[in-house]
Amino acid sequence: MDGPTYAEFVRTDLRAFPPSTACLNPHVLDIDPARGFARFAFNPPDFAGNFMNSIQGGYCAVMLDDTMAMGALAKMGGGFTLPTLDMNLGYLRAAPMDEQLVCEGWLLRRGRTVAFLEGQLLDAKGRICTKASITCMVRERD
């Protein structure tokens, strides 16, 4: 499956999202194969919250991980998997529970065996809540 075909699959079929992400209620806002970019809105359910009425950091990581990977795969094609080797997160502000969040992810650089991805999670006002970078393996799907 080439990049544009993969991007269309993501746009039209919720099964493109792993269960760990699908449970956070994603909605495709943009996916651009030419740029290797994805933008998804999320409306996380109550179980994703903590006692401070914000999204627990692990759920922020899930949203970012899959958004970045799906942006990269939109350019690379769906015939690859991108197992994470290293993920760095910077929590800049709390991600509020009571508003829609927007997650953006993109392919920064791809080598033969390794790719570098970046992303950010934004609140409803467009402020960055969490920034992320991932180093991942590039593997062909079996």
C-alpha positions in Angstrom: 0.0 0.0 0.0 1.6 3.3 -1.1 1.5 6.5 1.0 -1.6 8.1 -0.6 -3.5 4.8 -0.3 -2.5 4.5 3.3 -3.5 8.1 4.0 -7.0 7.4 2.4 -7.3 4.3 4.6 -6.6 6.4 7.7 -9.1 9.1 6.6 -11.9 6.6 6.0 -11.5 3.7 8.4 -11.2 3.8 12.2 -9.6 0.4 12.1 -6.4 2.2 10.9 -5.9 3.2 14.5 -4.6 0.7 17.0 -7.0 -0.1 19.9 -4.9 1.8 22.3 -5.5 5.0 20.3 -9.0 4.2 19.0 -10.2 4.3 22.6 -9.2 8.0 22.8 -11.7 9.0 20.2 -9.5 10.2 17.3 -10.8 12.2 14.4 -8.7 12.9 11.3 -8.2 16.6 10.6 -5.4 16.3 8.0 -3.1 13.6 6.7 -0.6 14.7 4.0 1.5 12.0 2.2 3.7 14.6 0.5 4.8 16.1 3.8 4.6 12.9 5.9 2.3 14.8 8.2 -0.8 13.9 10.3 -3.1 16.0 12.4 -5.8 14.3 14.6 -8.3 15.6 17.1 -8.8 13.6 20.3 -11.6 13.7 22.8 -10.2 11.4 25.5 -12.7 9.7 27.8 -12.7 10.1 31.6 -10.4 7.1 32.2 -7.5 9.0 30.5 -7.7 11.7 33.3 -5.8 12.1 36.5 -6.8 13.7 39.8 -5.8 17.2 38.5 -8.5 17.1 35.8 -5.9 16.8 33.1 -4.8 13.9 30.7 -2.4 11.5 32.4 1.0 11.7 30.6 1.0 8.2 29.3 -2.1 8.9 27.3 -0.4 12.0 25.8 2.4 9.7 24.8 0.0 7.2 23.1 -1.7 10.0 21.1 1.7 11.4 20.0 3.2 8.0 19.2 0.5 7.0 16.8 0.0 10.4 15.3 3.7 10.7 14.4 3.9 7.1 13.1 0.8 7.6 10.9 2.1 10.8 9.5 5.4 9.1 8.6 3.6 6.1 7.1 1.4 8.4 5.0 4.7 9.3 3.2 6.4 5.9 3.4 3.5 3.7 2.6 1.5 1.2 4.7 3.9 -1.7 3.9 6.2 -0.7 6.9 6.0 -0.8 10.6 7.9 1.7 12.8 8.8 0.1 16.2 9.9 2.7 18.7 13.5 2.6 19.8 13.5 5.8 21.8 10.8 8.3 22.7 11.4 11.7 24.4 8.6 13.7 25.8 8.5 17.3 27.1 5.4 18.1 29.2 5.1 21.9 28.9 1.6 22.4 30.3 -1.3 20.2 31.5 -3.5 18.8 28.7 -7.0 19.6 29.9 -9.7 16.9 30.2 -12.6 19.0 29.3 -11.6 20.1 25.7 -10.7 18.7 22.4 -7.0 18.2 21.9 -5.1 18.3 18.6 -2.1 16.1 17.9 0.3 16.7 15.1 3.1 14.4 13.9 5.5 14.4 11.1 8.4 12.5 9.6 11.6 14.5 10.2 14.0 12.2 8.4 14.1 8.6 7.1 17.1 6.4 6.7 17.3 2.9 5.4 16.8 1.3 8.8 15.9 4.2 11.2 13.5 7.1 11.0 13.1 10.2 13.2 9.7 11.6 14.0 8.5 14.7 15.8 5.1 15.8 17.1 3.2 18.0 19.5 -0.1 17.9 21.4 -2.1 21.1 21.5 -4.9 22.4 23.7 -8.0 24.0 22.3 -6.3 27.4 22.2 -3.4 26.0 20.1 -0.9 26.1 23.0 1.6 23.2 23.1 1.0 20.9 26.0 3.5 18.2 25.1 6.3 17.9 22.5 7.8 14.6 21.4 10.5 13.0 19.3 10.8 9.4 18.4 13.6 7.3 16.9 12.2 4.2 15.3 13.2 1.2 13.3 12.0 1.0 9.7 10.7 -2.5 9.0 8.8 -4.0 6.1 5.5 -5.6 7.1 5.5 -9.4 7.1 
